[in-house]
């Protein structure tokens, strides 16, 4: 093992990009106090990226949202891996190298990397061997910029920020996913209808499912606003607030659907017409602004079958990770 002083092992943010933050599985059990769970949007990408660098599946990662940062390695050695869409890659600027998504690469002090999301996805995930040296807040390292909690100073990456690393026992080894097939395009997400179906007529529900919705540029870690035909509700302003679930699709007073993401408010007064099934929620990372998106209704029993099949396929991907 190579002994490094953690005080001198860090990634320096040369350019913060638009929306990159430290995320893990999230902080659960605090929504009754108004604290949303936060956490990664694509759990599979996080688990796979961590396996590629030899980390625990739950280690915190950098989730790049919309546009990527430029980082400089300030450690003798580091091992990183990016997992994202079909056109995502790491650019090692000082070596004129491009490293595709789905494999890890060893870096040296002074190497400068840029996360490129590509044209076909919204989110990419970066893991580094040993993880980041950050304290848990309420059991999680996840960042929630809206309440300035967790991560690095409670916010997105900013220029000149130092990201401390756990590299005191470095044993980095390049790995690659042999069965890696990044998703190229997402045109449909499966949903379970509800929970507020009494706030919508049957015709409106059928209209919601039949509409081709456009992903607007109104996107952040709280939600994604969609545009299309207005969805009428019978609730108006009289609906009592209730708990918000990640992946639920709420409809505003203007009839605009919003997909709720991990930093959404814990309660809300808009009716929710449907909820994206857990197996499809991570596919949100492969959306892009301006594309069209449809929703398909499935039953709870169908969603359970899909979840089992999804886990089995992902287990096969994880088992194909090998050292190179």
PyMOL commands that set and color helices and strands:
alter all, ss='L'
color gray80, all
select helices_A, chain A and resi 6-8+31-33+43-52+93-95+197-199+202-210+278-286+300-319
alter helices_A, ss='H'
color red, helices_A
select strands_A, chain A and resi 10-15+19-23+61-65+70-74+77-83+89-92+97-100+103-108+112-116+123-128+162-164+175-177+188-193+213-220+223-227+242-243+248-251+257-260+267-268+272-276+292-297+321-323
alter strands_A, ss='S'
color yellow, strands_A
deselect
rebuild
show_as cartoon
